[in-house]
């Protein structure tokens, strides 16, 4: 399976950062599928800058509703209209700060699938869940609802899973190789081996190659390091 590298800028970046990071990215070709998920406002600019390259642009969220009277929301159709290729759904920061439920995540995924956009569906456990031995059951509960959509034809070409332990995000403390391999195995057992499973949580140039060499790891979802042109370039190279 071709490796995937997905950058998630979160609520960071500017037109200057778009110029710096994406111009640097464009100077190289990578063997992996590489995309950057930028804030909504910058989607159009990023799409224009990466036009004609191998790189794809993604959103970090999407509305669970179709077009209509939902002030402040952005629909899947609009993402597609501006040239976006994918979107992240269910990130733990959205679950935590915006009370996004498992049901809402599934509704968002359904909207993306309807318009033909690829989805990166995030799952992950908190430290309390891991410490109390509930990590696996939490992940399985998050995955369980996907089966309805899979039964309706959402195959491995339509979405992948990003395993992001909440305690590893932005902490500089990535999960260990054993922890990552074990959870990726759980996810693949649950969904089927053909679904790509990415790892996210403190991925840097220094650990990207060893993480991507682990069994069951089909790529990485990169937060902070995706805003640094040099770091991100090295991570993309490590995926090749
Ligand atoms: P960091 O790489 O900054 O830990 O963030 C991970 C993440 O949340 C990517 O979606």
py3Dmol code that shows the C-alpha trace and the ligand (Angstrom):
import py3Dmol

protein = """\
ATOM      1  CA  UNK A   1       0.000   0.000   0.000  1.00  0.00           C
ATOM      2  CA  UNK A   2       1.336   3.465  -0.903  1.00  0.00           C
ATOM      3  CA  UNK A   3       2.142   5.470   2.206  1.00  0.00           C
ATOM      4  CA  UNK A   4       0.126   8.588   2.990  1.00  0.00           C
ATOM      5  CA  UNK A   5       1.411  11.740   4.648  1.00  0.00           C
ATOM      6  CA  UNK A   6      -1.286  14.177   5.736  1.00  0.00           C
ATOM      7  CA  UNK A   7      -0.314  17.537   7.206  1.00  0.00           C
ATOM      8  CA  UNK A   8      -2.822  19.093   9.604  1.00  0.00           C
ATOM      9  CA  UNK A   9      -2.091  22.766  10.143  1.00  0.00           C
ATOM     10  CA  UNK A  10      -4.894  23.116  12.710  1.00  0.00           C
ATOM     11  CA  UNK A  11      -5.699  26.817  13.361  1.00  0.00           C
ATOM     12  CA  UNK A  12      -2.236  27.921  12.299  1.00  0.00           C
ATOM     13  CA  UNK A  13      -0.688  29.356   9.185  1.00  0.00           C
ATOM     14  CA  UNK A  14      -0.992  32.430   7.001  1.00  0.00           C
ATOM     15  CA  UNK A  15      -0.518  33.361   3.373  1.00  0.00           C
ATOM     16  CA  UNK A  16       3.203  33.655   4.149  1.00  0.00           C
ATOM     17  CA  UNK A  17       3.344  30.120   5.593  1.00  0.00           C
ATOM     18  CA  UNK A  18       1.421  28.791   2.596  1.00  0.00           C
ATOM     19  CA  UNK A  19       4.078  30.329   0.345  1.00  0.00           C
ATOM     20  CA  UNK A  20       6.953  28.989   2.400  1.00  0.00           C
ATOM     21  CA  UNK A  21       5.771  25.420   3.058  1.00  0.00           C
ATOM     22  CA  UNK A  22       3.962  24.699  -0.192  1.00  0.00           C
ATOM     23  CA  UNK A  23       6.614  26.296  -2.412  1.00  0.00           C
ATOM     24  CA  UNK A  24       9.214  24.091  -0.714  1.00  0.00           C
ATOM     25  CA  UNK A  25       7.013  21.010  -1.113  1.00  0.00           C
ATOM     26  CA  UNK A  26       6.609  21.694  -4.825  1.00  0.00           C
ATOM     27  CA  UNK A  27      10.342  21.560  -5.458  1.00  0.00           C
ATOM     28  CA  UNK A  28      10.373  17.801  -4.817  1.00  0.00           C
ATOM     29  CA  UNK A  29       8.491  14.726  -5.950  1.00  0.00           C
ATOM     30  CA  UNK A  30       7.602  12.136  -3.352  1.00  0.00           C
ATOM     31  CA  UNK A  31       6.736   8.473  -3.670  1.00  0.00           C
ATOM     32  CA  UNK A  32       4.034   8.811  -1.004  1.00  0.00           C
ATOM     33  CA  UNK A  33       0.591  10.433  -1.330  1.00  0.00           C
ATOM     34  CA  UNK A  34       1.037  13.786   0.372  1.00  0.00           C
ATOM     35  CA  UNK A  35      -1.657  16.274   1.325  1.00  0.00           C
ATOM     36  CA  UNK A  36      -1.974  19.342   3.512  1.00  0.00           C
ATOM     37  CA  UNK A  37      -5.117  20.221   5.429  1.00  0.00           C
ATOM     38  CA  UNK A  38      -5.216  23.977   5.883  1.00  0.00           C
ATOM     39  CA  UNK A  39      -7.797  26.244   7.562  1.00  0.00           C
ATOM     40  CA  UNK A  40     -10.905  26.824   5.414  1.00  0.00           C
ATOM     41  CA  UNK A  41      -9.877  30.396   4.550  1.00  0.00           C
ATOM     42  CA  UNK A  42      -6.675  29.248   2.905  1.00  0.00           C
ATOM     43  CA  UNK A  43      -8.101  26.339   0.915  1.00  0.00           C
ATOM     44  CA  UNK A  44      -8.499  28.250  -2.344  1.00  0.00           C
ATOM     45  CA  UNK A  45      -4.973  29.681  -2.177  1.00  0.00           C
ATOM     46  CA  UNK A  46      -3.452  26.306  -1.374  1.00  0.00           C
ATOM     47  CA  UNK A  47      -5.358  24.605  -4.200  1.00  0.00           C
ATOM     48  CA  UNK A  48      -4.177  27.271  -6.663  1.00  0.00           C
ATOM     49  CA  UNK A  49      -0.592  26.935  -5.506  1.00  0.00           C
ATOM     50  CA  UNK A  50      -0.544  23.135  -5.770  1.00  0.00           C
ATOM     51  CA  UNK A  51      -2.430  22.923  -9.078  1.00  0.00           C
ATOM     52  CA  UNK A  52      -0.752  20.518 -11.481  1.00  0.00           C
ATOM     53  CA  UNK A  53       1.386  18.912  -8.759  1.00  0.00           C
ATOM     54  CA  UNK A  54       1.047  15.521  -7.061  1.00  0.00           C
ATOM     55  CA  UNK A  55      -0.004  17.231  -3.820  1.00  0.00           C
ATOM     56  CA  UNK A  56      -3.576  17.440  -2.631  1.00  0.00           C
ATOM     57  CA  UNK A  57      -5.299  19.922  -0.398  1.00  0.00           C
ATOM     58  CA  UNK A  58      -7.634  18.954   2.420  1.00  0.00           C
ATOM     59  CA  UNK A  59      -9.947  20.564   4.943  1.00  0.00           C
ATOM     60  CA  UNK A  60      -9.836  19.914   8.682  1.00  0.00           C
ATOM     61  CA  UNK A  61     -13.577  19.642   9.133  1.00  0.00           C
ATOM     62  CA  UNK A  62     -16.857  19.761   7.227  1.00  0.00           C
ATOM     63  CA  UNK A  63     -20.460  20.427   8.127  1.00  0.00           C
ATOM     64  CA  UNK A  64     -22.621  17.454   8.998  1.00  0.00           C
ATOM     65  CA  UNK A  65     -25.396  19.166   6.995  1.00  0.00           C
ATOM     66  CA  UNK A  66     -25.906  19.725   3.302  1.00  0.00           C
ATOM     67  CA  UNK A  67     -26.131  23.309   1.920  1.00  0.00           C
ATOM     68  CA  UNK A  68     -28.703  25.464   3.652  1.00  0.00           C
ATOM     69  CA  UNK A  69     -29.411  27.792   6.559  1.00  0.00           C
ATOM     70  CA  UNK A  70     -26.479  26.792   8.794  1.00  0.00           C
ATOM     71  CA  UNK A  71     -24.655  30.040   9.518  1.00  0.00           C
ATOM     72  CA  UNK A  72     -20.900  29.685   9.728  1.00  0.00           C
ATOM     73  CA  UNK A  73     -20.770  26.170   8.330  1.00  0.00           C
ATOM     74  CA  UNK A  74     -18.968  24.862   5.235  1.00  0.00           C
ATOM     75  CA  UNK A  75     -20.504  22.007   3.249  1.00  0.00           C
ATOM     76  CA  UNK A  76     -18.819  19.051   1.590  1.00  0.00           C
ATOM     77  CA  UNK A  77     -20.068  20.323  -1.761  1.00  0.00           C
ATOM     78  CA  UNK A  78     -18.284  23.650  -1.175  1.00  0.00           C
ATOM     79  CA  UNK A  79     -15.038  21.871  -0.314  1.00  0.00           C
ATOM     80  CA  UNK A  80     -15.245  19.966  -3.561  1.00  0.00           C
ATOM     81  CA  UNK A  81     -16.198  23.130  -5.456  1.00  0.00           C
ATOM     82  CA  UNK A  82     -12.989  24.936  -4.422  1.00  0.00           C
ATOM     83  CA  UNK A  83     -10.821  21.993  -5.443  1.00  0.00           C
ATOM     84  CA  UNK A  84     -10.314  20.315  -2.112  1.00  0.00           C
ATOM     85  CA  UNK A  85      -9.663  16.539  -2.329  1.00  0.00           C
ATOM     86  CA  UNK A  86     -10.145  15.331   1.218  1.00  0.00           C
ATOM     87  CA  UNK A  87     -11.131  16.293   4.737  1.00  0.00           C
ATOM     88  CA  UNK A  88     -10.226  15.210   8.237  1.00  0.00           C
ATOM     89  CA  UNK A  89     -13.199  14.322  10.446  1.00  0.00           C
ATOM     90  CA  UNK A  90     -13.459  13.463  14.116  1.00  0.00           C
ATOM     91  CA  UNK A  91     -10.193  15.012  15.245  1.00  0.00           C
ATOM     92  CA  UNK A  92      -9.923  14.809  19.037  1.00  0.00           C
ATOM     93  CA  UNK A  93      -9.625  18.594  19.242  1.00  0.00           C
ATOM     94  CA  UNK A  94     -13.038  18.892  17.601  1.00  0.00           C
ATOM     95  CA  UNK A  95     -14.481  16.222  19.862  1.00  0.00           C
ATOM     96  CA  UNK A  96     -13.030  17.955  22.915  1.00  0.00           C
ATOM     97  CA  UNK A  97     -13.487  21.687  22.230  1.00  0.00           C
ATOM     98  CA  UNK A  98     -16.575  21.545  20.024  1.00  0.00           C
ATOM     99  CA  UNK A  99     -18.359  18.598  21.635  1.00  0.00           C
ATOM    100  CA  UNK A 100     -18.362  16.647  18.392  1.00  0.00           C
ATOM    101  CA  UNK A 101     -20.050  13.292  19.000  1.00  0.00           C
ATOM    102  CA  UNK A 102     -19.407   9.955  17.310  1.00  0.00           C
ATOM    103  CA  UNK A 103     -22.802  10.420  15.571  1.00  0.00           C
ATOM    104  CA  UNK A 104     -21.768  13.820  14.193  1.00  0.00           C
ATOM    105  CA  UNK A 105     -18.491  12.351  12.930  1.00  0.00           C
ATOM    106  CA  UNK A 106     -20.374   9.678  11.011  1.00  0.00           C
ATOM    107  CA  UNK A 107     -22.759  12.284   9.558  1.00  0.00           C
ATOM    108  CA  UNK A 108     -19.765  14.330   8.380  1.00  0.00           C
ATOM    109  CA  UNK A 109     -18.174  11.276   6.826  1.00  0.00           C
ATOM    110  CA  UNK A 110     -21.431  10.516   5.019  1.00  0.00           C
ATOM    111  CA  UNK A 111     -21.515  14.070   3.571  1.00  0.00           C
ATOM    112  CA  UNK A 112     -17.958  13.680   2.262  1.00  0.00           C
ATOM    113  CA  UNK A 113     -18.702  10.296   0.726  1.00  0.00           C
ATOM    114  CA  UNK A 114     -21.801  11.693  -1.008  1.00  0.00           C
ATOM    115  CA  UNK A 115     -19.725  14.237  -2.929  1.00  0.00           C
ATOM    116  CA  UNK A 116     -16.783  11.900  -3.516  1.00  0.00           C
ATOM    117  CA  UNK A 117     -14.219  13.454  -1.176  1.00  0.00           C
ATOM    118  CA  UNK A 118     -11.733  11.215   0.628  1.00  0.00           C
ATOM    119  CA  UNK A 119     -11.960  11.230   4.416  1.00  0.00           C
ATOM    120  CA  UNK A 120      -9.387  10.829   7.157  1.00  0.00           C
ATOM    121  CA  UNK A 121     -11.368   9.617  10.165  1.00  0.00           C
ATOM    122  CA  UNK A 122      -9.597  10.192  13.476  1.00  0.00           C
ATOM    123  CA  UNK A 123      -9.910   7.893  16.457  1.00  0.00           C
ATOM    124  CA  UNK A 124      -7.978   7.886  19.703  1.00  0.00           C
ATOM    125  CA  UNK A 125      -8.128   7.289  23.423  1.00  0.00           C
ATOM    126  CA  UNK A 126      -7.367   9.645  26.300  1.00  0.00           C
ATOM    127  CA  UNK A 127      -4.640   8.942  28.824  1.00  0.00           C
ATOM    128  CA  UNK A 128      -7.252   8.075  31.456  1.00  0.00           C
ATOM    129  CA  UNK A 129      -8.798   5.531  29.081  1.00  0.00           C
ATOM    130  CA  UNK A 130      -5.409   3.987  28.358  1.00  0.00           C
ATOM    131  CA  UNK A 131      -4.364   3.926  32.002  1.00  0.00           C
ATOM    132  CA  UNK A 132      -7.571   2.172  32.975  1.00  0.00           C
ATOM    133  CA  UNK A 133      -7.204  -0.480  30.267  1.00  0.00           C
ATOM    134  CA  UNK A 134     -10.027   0.912  28.120  1.00  0.00           C
ATOM    135  CA  UNK A 135      -8.000   2.107  25.102  1.00  0.00           C
ATOM    136  CA  UNK A 136      -8.991  -0.755  22.823  1.00  0.00           C
ATOM    137  CA  UNK A 137     -12.684  -0.665  23.688  1.00  0.00           C
ATOM    138  CA  UNK A 138     -12.779   3.119  23.162  1.00  0.00           C
ATOM    139  CA  UNK A 139     -11.272   2.759  19.682  1.00  0.00           C
ATOM    140  CA  UNK A 140     -13.626  -0.101  18.824  1.00  0.00           C
ATOM    141  CA  UNK A 141     -16.609   1.994  19.912  1.00  0.00           C
ATOM    142  CA  UNK A 142     -15.456   4.829  17.626  1.00  0.00           C
ATOM    143  CA  UNK A 143     -15.035   2.403  14.732  1.00  0.00           C
ATOM    144  CA  UNK A 144     -18.288   0.511  15.237  1.00  0.00           C
ATOM    145  CA  UNK A 145     -20.481   3.128  13.599  1.00  0.00           C
ATOM    146  CA  UNK A 146     -18.442   3.034  10.392  1.00  0.00           C
ATOM    147  CA  UNK A 147     -19.938  -0.297   9.430  1.00  0.00           C
ATOM    148  CA  UNK A 148     -23.233   1.235   8.303  1.00  0.00           C
ATOM    149  CA  UNK A 149     -21.361   3.358   5.781  1.00  0.00           C
ATOM    150  CA  UNK A 150     -19.087   0.479   4.787  1.00  0.00           C
ATOM    151  CA  UNK A 151     -22.180  -1.610   4.090  1.00  0.00           C
ATOM    152  CA  UNK A 152     -23.313   1.193   1.761  1.00  0.00           C
ATOM    153  CA  UNK A 153     -20.105   0.957  -0.259  1.00  0.00           C
ATOM    154  CA  UNK A 154     -17.572   3.101   1.611  1.00  0.00           C
ATOM    155  CA  UNK A 155     -14.480   1.093   0.748  1.00  0.00           C
ATOM    156  CA  UNK A 156     -10.774   1.654   1.428  1.00  0.00           C
ATOM    157  CA  UNK A 157     -10.553   4.042  -1.507  1.00  0.00           C
ATOM    158  CA  UNK A 158     -13.054   6.389   0.217  1.00  0.00           C
ATOM    159  CA  UNK A 159     -11.644   6.771   3.707  1.00  0.00           C
ATOM    160  CA  UNK A 160      -8.782   5.873   5.987  1.00  0.00           C
ATOM    161  CA  UNK A 161      -8.392   5.885   9.749  1.00  0.00           C
ATOM    162  CA  UNK A 162      -5.924   8.025  11.675  1.00  0.00           C
ATOM    163  CA  UNK A 163      -5.065   6.579  15.070  1.00  0.00           C
ATOM    164  CA  UNK A 164      -4.217   9.568  17.233  1.00  0.00           C
ATOM    165  CA  UNK A 165      -3.862   8.844  20.944  1.00  0.00           C
ATOM    166  CA  UNK A 166      -5.000  12.090  22.564  1.00  0.00           C
ATOM    167  CA  UNK A 167      -2.106  12.057  25.020  1.00  0.00           C
ATOM    168  CA  UNK A 168       0.443  11.986  22.171  1.00  0.00           C
ATOM    169  CA  UNK A 169      -0.917  15.031  20.334  1.00  0.00           C
ATOM    170  CA  UNK A 170       1.233  18.131  20.632  1.00  0.00           C
ATOM    171  CA  UNK A 171       3.033  16.723  23.660  1.00  0.00           C
ATOM    172  CA  UNK A 172       6.314  15.716  22.025  1.00  0.00           C
ATOM    173  CA  UNK A 173       5.637  12.224  23.397  1.00  0.00           C
ATOM    174  CA  UNK A 174       4.718   9.909  20.527  1.00  0.00           C
ATOM    175  CA  UNK A 175       3.227   6.511  21.360  1.00  0.00           C
ATOM    176  CA  UNK A 176       5.793   3.698  21.472  1.00  0.00           C
ATOM    177  CA  UNK A 177       6.298   1.376  18.522  1.00  0.00           C
ATOM    178  CA  UNK A 178       4.589  -1.448  20.420  1.00  0.00           C
ATOM    179  CA  UNK A 179       1.586   0.703  21.336  1.00  0.00           C
ATOM    180  CA  UNK A 180       1.189   1.907  17.738  1.00  0.00           C
ATOM    181  CA  UNK A 181       1.565  -1.544  16.145  1.00  0.00           C
ATOM    182  CA  UNK A 182      -0.870  -3.107  18.644  1.00  0.00           C
ATOM    183  CA  UNK A 183      -3.607  -0.522  18.051  1.00  0.00           C
ATOM    184  CA  UNK A 184      -3.182  -0.539  14.277  1.00  0.00           C
ATOM    185  CA  UNK A 185      -3.670  -4.297  14.405  1.00  0.00           C
ATOM    186  CA  UNK A 186      -6.883  -3.841  16.399  1.00  0.00           C
ATOM    187  CA  UNK A 187      -8.170  -1.313  13.839  1.00  0.00           C
ATOM    188  CA  UNK A 188      -7.299  -3.482  10.839  1.00  0.00           C
ATOM    189  CA  UNK A 189      -8.859  -6.526  12.472  1.00  0.00           C
ATOM    190  CA  UNK A 190     -12.011  -4.511  12.989  1.00  0.00           C
ATOM    191  CA  UNK A 191     -12.277  -2.917   9.513  1.00  0.00           C
ATOM    192  CA  UNK A 192     -10.222  -5.162   7.265  1.00  0.00           C
ATOM    193  CA  UNK A 193      -6.561  -5.039   6.323  1.00  0.00           C
ATOM    194  CA  UNK A 194      -7.197  -3.095   3.120  1.00  0.00           C
ATOM    195  CA  UNK A 195      -8.182   0.079   5.015  1.00  0.00           C
ATOM    196  CA  UNK A 196      -5.198   2.389   5.450  1.00  0.00           C
ATOM    197  CA  UNK A 197      -4.409   3.290   9.040  1.00  0.00           C
ATOM    198  CA  UNK A 198      -2.253   6.349   9.695  1.00  0.00           C
ATOM    199  CA  UNK A 199      -0.606   7.235  12.983  1.00  0.00           C
ATOM    200  CA  UNK A 200      -0.698  10.764  14.421  1.00  0.00           C
ATOM    201  CA  UNK A 201       0.720  12.287  17.594  1.00  0.00           C
ATOM    202  CA  UNK A 202       4.108  14.028  17.854  1.00  0.00           C
ATOM    203  CA  UNK A 203       5.367  12.751  14.495  1.00  0.00           C
ATOM    204  CA  UNK A 204       8.589  14.553  13.594  1.00  0.00           C
ATOM    205  CA  UNK A 205      11.371  14.151  11.035  1.00  0.00           C
ATOM    206  CA  UNK A 206      13.339  12.289  13.731  1.00  0.00           C
ATOM    207  CA  UNK A 207      10.762   9.520  14.347  1.00  0.00           C
ATOM    208  CA  UNK A 208       8.790   9.390  11.076  1.00  0.00           C
ATOM    209  CA  UNK A 209      10.818   6.646   9.364  1.00  0.00           C
ATOM    210  CA  UNK A 210      10.731   4.283  12.343  1.00  0.00           C
ATOM    211  CA  UNK A 211       6.995   4.833  12.882  1.00  0.00           C
ATOM    212  CA  UNK A 212       6.241   4.196   9.217  1.00  0.00           C
ATOM    213  CA  UNK A 213       8.309   1.006   9.279  1.00  0.00           C
ATOM    214  CA  UNK A 214       6.003  -0.508  11.928  1.00  0.00           C
ATOM    215  CA  UNK A 215       3.591  -3.257  10.838  1.00  0.00           C
ATOM    216  CA  UNK A 216       0.141  -1.905  10.005  1.00  0.00           C
ATOM    217  CA  UNK A 217       1.249   1.723   9.678  1.00  0.00           C
ATOM    218  CA  UNK A 218       0.250   3.084   6.274  1.00  0.00           C
ATOM    219  CA  UNK A 219       1.307   6.651   6.849  1.00  0.00           C
ATOM    220  CA  UNK A 220       1.217   9.571   9.257  1.00  0.00           C
ATOM    221  CA  UNK A 221      -1.009  12.500  10.212  1.00  0.00           C
ATOM    222  CA  UNK A 222       1.317  15.334  11.136  1.00  0.00           C
ATOM    223  CA  UNK A 223       0.395  18.390  13.193  1.00  0.00           C
ATOM    224  CA  UNK A 224       3.062  20.853  14.321  1.00  0.00           C
ATOM    225  CA  UNK A 225       5.846  19.511  12.090  1.00  0.00           C
ATOM    226  CA  UNK A 226       3.747  20.067   8.952  1.00  0.00           C
ATOM    227  CA  UNK A 227       4.122  23.843   9.400  1.00  0.00           C
ATOM    228  CA  UNK A 228       7.889  23.592   9.071  1.00  0.00           C
ATOM    229  CA  UNK A 229       8.977  23.193   5.450  1.00  0.00           C
ATOM    230  CA  UNK A 230      12.196  21.348   6.266  1.00  0.00           C
ATOM    231  CA  UNK A 231      10.663  18.975   8.828  1.00  0.00           C
ATOM    232  CA  UNK A 232       7.676  18.209   6.629  1.00  0.00           C
ATOM    233  CA  UNK A 233       9.891  17.570   3.597  1.00  0.00           C
ATOM    234  CA  UNK A 234      11.932  15.069   5.615  1.00  0.00           C
ATOM    235  CA  UNK A 235       8.794  13.291   6.816  1.00  0.00           C
ATOM    236  CA  UNK A 236       7.572  13.011   3.214  1.00  0.00           C
ATOM    237  CA  UNK A 237      10.954  11.597   2.188  1.00  0.00           C
ATOM    238  CA  UNK A 238      10.805   9.085   5.050  1.00  0.00           C
ATOM    239  CA  UNK A 239       7.517   7.803   3.600  1.00  0.00           C
ATOM    240  CA  UNK A 240       9.080   7.101   0.206  1.00  0.00           C
TER     241      UNK A 240
END
"""
ligand_1 = """\
10
LIG
P 1.152 16.927 16.535
O 1.874 16.291 15.379
O 1.412 18.396 16.658
O 1.351 16.159 17.803
O -0.416 16.830 16.204
C -0.945 15.628 15.812
C -2.302 15.860 15.276
O -3.218 16.158 16.019
C -2.495 15.763 13.820
O -3.836 15.772 13.498
"""
view = py3Dmol.view(width=600, height=400)
view.addModel(protein, "pdb")
view.setStyle({"model": 0}, {"cartoon": {"style": "trace"}})
view.addModel(ligand_1, "xyz")
view.setStyle({"model": 1}, {"stick": {}})
view.zoomTo()
view.show()
